[in-house]
């Protein structure tokens, strides 16, 4: 029997920022659920991602890791646990070091999307707030941290209509978050998110989920802010499967798969897309998407696909184990 290490973030009891508090709450709930599910089939050892993680991984003698940690700090923090696991030779669920690093840095990901001819909104990076505005950047624009997730740093004032407001928002972000700040053309269209599970030709695209902002109050605007992601200002409506023609559905799925492959993601990821004039623009890809039951988009899509929450978690894990076995020729019973 495998021993699965469940790696989670260290609990920070000194958080005061509502963004951090909310994220920590979600991670705690998710880790408890996943530990309970995996323990039905495997031995499970929970390991904290702190300065003793290497020592504890070696002591625990785990065969495989289900990583839920988003790292400690830094622009490539989401790659920290995968890097340690690779150094120790421990296989793990999810994308590798490079893919996580590129996915977390939205500017780097968008450059790669461009290279692979994946449509993405035009953008500009700001490291000091003194850069000259790119004349090709059209207004309105969304201004957000380049290296954050979960809506961190994205609020109603992130949608700007003129140069002066753009620079004011950039300066505020550079004070609160690690540079760069990212300004990208706002795509005024329908918003979708696409879940992908698996690898190679066996990848599964979950039913597309559409996010409808019409019931969100004007105070919080009509795009994914931190507030709208957390149910403030009126609930968003979710439609899954999204009401799409067969042609549009295939176009969106194709773009999501291209984005997944462009970054070299593995096992599971979620791609956020806005569609305007029948063109799907990839906004970003989340290589470590939230898995909280009843809250996160990924479990919502899996449920519509006919998968229970338990089946979702075990499918993600089994896809990772299968990928490792295919790459090494070693099967589960041989390394258990």
N, C-alpha and C positions, 0 to 999 in steps of 0.2 A: 504493500500500500504506500502510495505517495505521502510524504509529509509536505504540506503546502505552507509556505510562509506568507502571512498576510501583513504586508508592510503598510503602515499608516503614519500620518503626520503626528508629531509630538503636540500634545494639547498645550495651548498657550493660555494660561488663566489671566494674563494681564492685558488682554486685548480690549480696546475701547472703541475702535472703529467699527461701525455697524456692518460694513462690508466683510471684515474679517470675522466678526462674531457669527454672522449668518453662514458664512462658508464653513466655519468650524463646526457649527451645529449640524449642517448637512453631512459633513464627512463622518461625524460620530455615528449618526443614524445609519449611514450606508455601511460602514465597517462592521457594525453589529449584525446587520442583516446578512451581509456576505459571509461573515464568519460562521453564522448559524447554518447557512446553506452548504458551504463547502465541507463543514464538519460531518455532514451526513454521509459523505463518500470518502473523505480523506482525513488524515490527521492534520490539524491546523495549529500553527504557532504564530501568535500575533507578535510582530516586531516593530518597535518604534523607530522612525527615521530621525535619529539624533546622532550625537557624536560617538555613540557606542554601537552603531548599527553594524559595523564590520565584525566586531567582537561577538555580537549577539547572533548574527547570521551564521558565523562559524560554529558557535556553540549549539545552535538549534539543529544543525545538520539537515536543513530542508532540501528537498529534491527540486522544488519549483517554487516560484514566488508569484503571488497575485498582488501586484503593486497598486496601492491606492494613494500613495504619497505624491504630492505635487512639489516636493523638495523643500528646501529651507529658505534660501534667498539667492538672488542673483538672476541675471538675464536668462540663464539656461537651467534654472533650478529644477524644472520638470525632468531634466536629463540626469539629475544627480544620483537617484537610486538606481536607474538602469545602468549607469556607468560603474557604480560599485558592484552591482551584480555581475556585469560582464567581466570585471577585473577578477572576481572570485570564481568565475566559471559557473554561476548559478543561472539556469534558464528562468525566464519570467514571462508573464502575460503582458502583451501590449507592444507598442512601438519601441524602436531602439533609441539610442542616445541621440543620433543625428536628427531623426524624424521629430522627436520631442522638442529638441532645441529649435528647429526651424518652425514647427507649428506654433510654439509659444511666442516666437517673434513674428508678429503678423507682417512686418515689412519684408523680412527675408522670405517668408512663405509666398507673399504676393509676387516677389521677383521670380521665384521658381515657377509659380503659376504662369506668369507671362512667358517664360522660356518654353514652357510646355504648351503654349497656346490655349491655356485655360482662362476664360474671361474673368477679370476681376476689376473692381473700380479703380480708376486712376488715383494715385496717391502721392504724398510727399512726406518725407521724414524730417523731424525737427529735433536737433540735439541741444541747441542753445536758446532757441526762440528768436534768434537774430538772422536766421537764414532768409534769403530773398524768396518771395513767393513764386512758385512755379506758375507761369502764365497759362499752362495747360490744365491746371487744377480748376475745375468748375465749381461754382456755388449753386445750391447749398452744399456744404461739406460736413462730414462727421469728424470730430476731433476726439481721439482716444489714446490711451496708453498703448504702445506697441507690444508690450510684453506682459499683459495681464489677461485674465479670463473672468468668467462669471459676471460680466458686466461691470467689473471694477473700473472706476474712473469715467464711466459713461452715464451721463445724466441729461436732463432736458436741454441744458445749455451746451451740450456737445454738438448739437446741430446748429451750425453757424451760416449766416447769409452774406457776410461781408468780411473783408480782410482784417479790419480792426478787431472784430469779435474772435476771429480765428486765432490771432496772436495772443489775445488775452487768455483764451482757453489753453493754448499751448504752454504759456508761462506758468499757469496754475498747475497743469499736469506735471511739468518738469520739476516743480517743487515737491509734489506729493509722490511721484512715481519715478522709477528708473528710466532714463532716456533710452530710446527716442520717443517723442510723441508722434502720432501718426494722424495725418489729415487725409481723408479719402472722399472722393465724390459720393454724394448721397444718391443712392439708387431708389427712386420713388416707384416702388412696385410691390408685388406680392412677396412675402417672405416665407421661406421653406427651410426645413432642416432635414437632413438625410442621414440615417444610421447605416453603417456598413459593418458586417461581421465576417471574419474569415480572411483567407489569403489566396493569392493566385487565382486560378479559374474557378475556385469554389467559393468565392466571396458571395455573400448574401446581402442584397440591398433591402432594408426594411421598408415598410410602407412609408411614403413621404408624409411628413407632418407639416401642415400650414399653420402659421401663427398669425392670427387676425387681431389687429390692434384697435379695431373700431370701438370697443367698449372701454378702452383705457382713456382716462380723463385727459383733457388738453394740457393739464398741468404737467403730465409726464410724457407727452408727445407719443408719436406713433412708430417708435422703433424700440429695439431692445436696450433699454436703459437698465441700470442696476435696480431701480424701483420697479419697473414693469416685470423684470425677471423674478422679483420677489413678491409679486402680488399687490403692490401698492398702486393707488390711483385707479383701481378697477381691474378686474380680471381680464386677461387676454383670453381669446377664444382659440381653441385648438381643433383642427380638422384633420383627422387621420383615418383612412387615407385622404390626402388632399384632393379636392375636386379638380381634376386635371384631365385634359384629353390624353389619349394614348400617346400622341406625338410629343406633347409637352412633358409628360411623365418620363418618357424615354430620354428626352434632351436633358432634363434635370438629373436623372440617374447617371447618365453618361458623364456629365460634368463632375458630379460627386466622385465617381470612380476614378476619373482622370486626376482629380485633386489628391485623392487617397494615394494613388500610385506615384504621383509626382513627388510627394514628400517621402515615399517609402514607408508608409504606415503599415502596421501589422495588427492582426487579430480583431481590433475594433476601433472605430473612430466615428466622429459626427461632423458633417459638412454643412455649414450655413450658407444659404443661397438667397439672393433676391433676383426676381425675374422682371425685366422691363423690355417691352417690344419683342417678346419671345426669345430674349437672350438671357440665359442664366449667368449671373455674376456671382462667383464664389467670394463671399465676404471673408470667411476664415474657416479653418479646420481645427477641430478639437481632438487632439490625439489621446487625450485622457478624459473623455466625457463623463459627466456626472451619471451616477447609477442609482440615485436615491429612488426607492419605490414610491410611486404616487406623486413624485415631484419632478424628476428629471425627464427630459424629452426622450432619451434613449429607451428607458423601460416602457414609456407610453407607446412608442412605435413597435417595440417587440410584442407588447400585449395585443395590438391590432393584428400582428402577424400570426397570432395564435400561440405565442410563447408565454408561459407563466414566468414570473420573476425568477423563480428557482431555475427554470430551464434556460433563461437568458444567461444567468451567471455561469452555470455549468457549461453552456455552449461556448461562451467566450473562453473559459478555462480549457475546455477540450480542444478548441481550435489552436490555442497556443501550444498545448502539449503535442498535438498532431504535427504542427509546424516544426517543433523541435525534433520529433522522432523522424520526420521526413528528411531533415537536414543532417541528422547524425547517424541514422540507421539504427538507433537505439530505441527500444520500446519501453513503455511504462514499467512492465514487470521486471525488466533488466536493471533499472536504476532505482527501483523502489527499495 
